[in-house]
Amino acid sequence: MRRKFAFATVLFVASLFCRLQNIQNEVRAASIKNYAEAELGSATPSATLPKSAWPKSRGNIRNTGQGTGKGATGKLKWKRKVDMGSAFAPVLTNSGDICIGYGNNALAILDAVGGAPDPRFIPDKNPDAPVHGFGSVTVGPDGTLYVGSVDAKFFALDGQTGSKKWAFYSEYSNLFTPAVVGTDGTVYVGARDWEVYALDGTTGKKKWGFRTGDRVEAGPALGPDGVVYVGSVDNNMYALSEQTGKEKWRFQAADVIYSSPALGDDGTLYFACKDGHVYALDNRNGKRKWTFKVNGKILTSPAVGLDQTIYIGSEDHKLYALDGKTGHKRWTFLAASYIYSSPSIAADGTVYFGCYDHNLYAVDGRTGQLRWTFKTGGSISTSPAIGADGTVYFTADDGYLYAVQ
């Protein structure tokens, strides 16, 4: 009788423990989902959250690459000659215009309807406009433009006038990653001086800095758990406290990390490293859930679909779709050349990415079937931005900014 009672007690405790774990996981997933919905505007809007449809590289603060627009069919809306040098991925301002930084020129804002440049951001027409080699721009909730330059400065610029609000100076860095803005206005950004910085969004004053073991080349992600996730060329993925910069955990990958991490609805953190490994980590402790190896180098960042499918491109000419829970391959799409463009996902599940063969591809995210291609005059290595109306904006090495609807 005692044995039966003891056995029944063990079963009851085990059942209760499993149920508590399930409840905890459900609450955690719901927390991240609500956080994502508020961020994308499908929950009650907050004054501290972005109004832009694509305010930063990788689309949102979790770096999922998800957009709210849909319906592009591959027709040219307009194209605008912007620069013959290095142009970074475009983002969208709160008013829906396109903002883009140049590696050897300046910052430009173009009208979304026809691509006309805003004269306030053209240096030769406005002597007060900043003239620096700029990187990738992030649009803050109030319209402020946050962007790093090649002369070791990180700027906050007024989105209406282009005037400087403040500048943060780094002694060594000549380029900053795309920034991410927290709900309290703090700006988080990585740099080639091996540091991750937390800056006061109003004043530019440094709140904290965290030193990695090498350059930080890709932008951080923010989670609802108060953690900054960022990778480094030292092969490590770091989880840092948003408030203090204190390291919570680190995970050592097999090679250099050029990938921005992306945070799924269930809290799984996804990223890739140069040697072709894709990783899924538990964001609470950094423990590996699964890995997947492709047949070429990966210099792109993953996108996370609404059904938790992971999309990522490789130098082996393939776009991969992986099950976010298991890492199992769902399908591959073979392009004609290298893929250095991180994918973006429309609200209808279409996956957009650029290719070295000069084409922008649109692929069905569920089946991997080609929907359409759009041919440009140069290779495409930047990530596309998706407007609220579904228009896809991207740059190519032919010096043009394209709007495809």
ChimeraX attribute file (.defattr): number of C-alpha atoms within 10 A of each C-alpha:
attribute: neighborCount
match mode: 1-to-1
recipient: residues
	/A:1	6
	/A:2	7
	/A:3	8
	/A:4	9
	/A:5	10
	/A:6	11
	/A:7	12
	/A:8	12
	/A:9	12
	/A:10	12
	/A:11	12
	/A:12	12
	/A:13	12
	/A:14	12
	/A:15	12
	/A:16	12
	/A:17	12
	/A:18	12
	/A:19	12
	/A:20	12
	/A:21	12
	/A:22	12
	/A:23	12
	/A:24	12
	/A:25	14
	/A:26	13
	/A:27	13
	/A:28	17
	/A:29	17
	/A:30	15
	/A:31	17
	/A:32	21
	/A:33	17
	/A:34	17
	/A:35	18
	/A:36	22
	/A:37	14
	/A:38	16
	/A:39	21
	/A:40	22
	/A:41	17
	/A:42	11
	/A:43	12
	/A:44	9
	/A:45	14
	/A:46	13
	/A:47	9
	/A:48	15
	/A:49	20
	/A:50	26
	/A:51	23
	/A:52	25
	/A:53	26
	/A:54	30
	/A:55	29
	/A:56	31
	/A:57	32
	/A:58	31
	/A:59	27
	/A:60	25
	/A:61	27
	/A:62	29
	/A:63	25
	/A:64	31
	/A:65	30
	/A:66	26
	/A:67	24
	/A:68	19
	/A:69	20
	/A:70	20
	/A:71	14
	/A:72	18
	/A:73	16
	/A:74	19
	/A:75	13
	/A:76	15
	/A:77	16
	/A:78	16
	/A:79	18
	/A:80	16
	/A:81	12
	/A:82	20
	/A:83	19
	/A:84	14
	/A:85	13
	/A:86	17
	/A:87	29
	/A:88	22
	/A:89	26
	/A:90	30
	/A:91	32
	/A:92	29
	/A:93	30
	/A:94	20
	/A:95	13
	/A:96	20
	/A:97	20
	/A:98	27
	/A:99	28
	/A:100	25
	/A:101	26
	/A:102	23
	/A:103	19
	/A:104	18
	/A:105	19
	/A:106	21
	/A:107	26
	/A:108	21
	/A:109	24
	/A:110	22
	/A:111	14
	/A:112	21
	/A:113	12
	/A:114	12
	/A:115	20
	/A:116	14
	/A:117	18
	/A:118	15
	/A:119	15
	/A:120	21
	/A:121	25
	/A:122	20
	/A:123	17
	/A:124	11
	/A:125	10
	/A:126	12
	/A:127	11
	/A:128	15
	/A:129	20
	/A:130	19
	/A:131	16
	/A:132	19
	/A:133	20
	/A:134	29
	/A:135	28
	/A:136	27
	/A:137	31
	/A:138	31
	/A:139	28
	/A:140	27
	/A:141	21
	/A:142	17
	/A:143	19
	/A:144	23
	/A:145	23
	/A:146	28
	/A:147	26
	/A:148	31
	/A:149	24
	/A:150	16
	/A:151	16
	/A:152	19
	/A:153	21
	/A:154	28
	/A:155	21
	/A:156	26
	/A:157	21
	/A:158	16
	/A:159	22
	/A:160	12
	/A:161	13
	/A:162	21
	/A:163	15
	/A:164	16
	/A:165	16
	/A:166	18
	/A:167	18
	/A:168	16
	/A:169	15
	/A:170	17
	/A:171	10
	/A:172	13
	/A:173	21
	/A:174	18
	/A:175	26
	/A:176	29
	/A:177	26
	/A:178	25
	/A:179	29
	/A:180	30
	/A:181	28
	/A:182	23
	/A:183	17
	/A:184	10
	/A:185	17
	/A:186	21
	/A:187	23
	/A:188	26
	/A:189	28
	/A:190	31
	/A:191	28
	/A:192	21
	/A:193	20
	/A:194	21
	/A:195	22
	/A:196	28
	/A:197	21
	/A:198	27
	/A:199	21
	/A:200	17
	/A:201	21
	/A:202	13
	/A:203	12
	/A:204	19
	/A:205	14
	/A:206	15
	/A:207	16
	/A:208	17
	/A:209	18
	/A:210	15
	/A:211	15
	/A:212	21
	/A:213	13
	/A:214	18
	/A:215	22
	/A:216	29
	/A:217	23
	/A:218	26
	/A:219	30
	/A:220	27
	/A:221	28
	/A:222	25
	/A:223	22
	/A:224	18
	/A:225	15
	/A:226	13
	/A:227	22
	/A:228	26
	/A:229	25
	/A:230	28
	/A:231	34
	/A:232	30
	/A:233	22
	/A:234	17
	/A:235	21
	/A:236	22
	/A:237	26
	/A:238	20
	/A:239	27
	/A:240	21
	/A:241	15
	/A:242	21
	/A:243	13
	/A:244	13
	/A:245	19
	/A:246	14
	/A:247	14
	/A:248	14
	/A:249	17
	/A:250	18
	/A:251	16
	/A:252	15
	/A:253	20
	/A:254	14
	/A:255	17
	/A:256	22
	/A:257	30
	/A:258	23
	/A:259	28
	/A:260	33
	/A:261	29
	/A:262	30
	/A:263	28
	/A:264	29
	/A:265	22
	/A:266	20
	/A:267	22
	/A:268	21
	/A:269	25
	/A:270	28
	/A:271	27
	/A:272	31
	/A:273	28
	/A:274	22
	/A:275	18
	/A:276	21
	/A:277	19
	/A:278	24
	/A:279	21
	/A:280	26
	/A:281	20
	/A:282	16
	/A:283	21
	/A:284	14
	/A:285	12
	/A:286	19
	/A:287	13
	/A:288	14
	/A:289	16
	/A:290	16
	/A:291	16
	/A:292	15
	/A:293	15
	/A:294	18
	/A:295	13
	/A:296	17
	/A:297	20
	/A:298	29
	/A:299	24
	/A:300	27
	/A:301	31
	/A:302	30
	/A:303	32
	/A:304	26
	/A:305	26
	/A:306	15
	/A:307	13
	/A:308	17
	/A:309	21
	/A:310	28
	/A:311	26
	/A:312	28
	/A:313	33
	/A:314	24
	/A:315	21
	/A:316	18
	/A:317	21
	/A:318	21
	/A:319	25
	/A:320	20
	/A:321	26
	/A:322	21
	/A:323	15
	/A:324	24
	/A:325	15
	/A:326	12
	/A:327	19
	/A:328	13
	/A:329	14
	/A:330	15
	/A:331	17
	/A:332	18
	/A:333	16
	/A:334	14
	/A:335	19
	/A:336	13
	/A:337	17
	/A:338	24
	/A:339	29
	/A:340	25
	/A:341	25
	/A:342	29
	/A:343	31
	/A:344	30
	/A:345	31
	/A:346	26
	/A:347	17
	/A:348	15
	/A:349	18
	/A:350	23
	/A:351	25
	/A:352	26
	/A:353	26
	/A:354	31
	/A:355	25
	/A:356	21
	/A:357	18
	/A:358	21
	/A:359	22
	/A:360	26
	/A:361	20
	/A:362	25
	/A:363	21
	/A:364	17
	/A:365	22
	/A:366	15
	/A:367	12
	/A:368	19
	/A:369	14
	/A:370	16
	/A:371	14
	/A:372	16
	/A:373	18
	/A:374	15
	/A:375	14
	/A:376	17
	/A:377	13
	/A:378	17
	/A:379	23
	/A:380	25
	/A:381	26
	/A:382	24
	/A:383	27
	/A:384	31
	/A:385	34
	/A:386	32
	/A:387	25
	/A:388	18
	/A:389	14
	/A:390	21
	/A:391	24
	/A:392	26
	/A:393	24
	/A:394	27
	/A:395	31
	/A:396	26
	/A:397	20
	/A:398	17
	/A:399	18
	/A:400	19
	/A:401	24
	/A:402	23
	/A:403	26
	/A:404	20
	/A:405	19
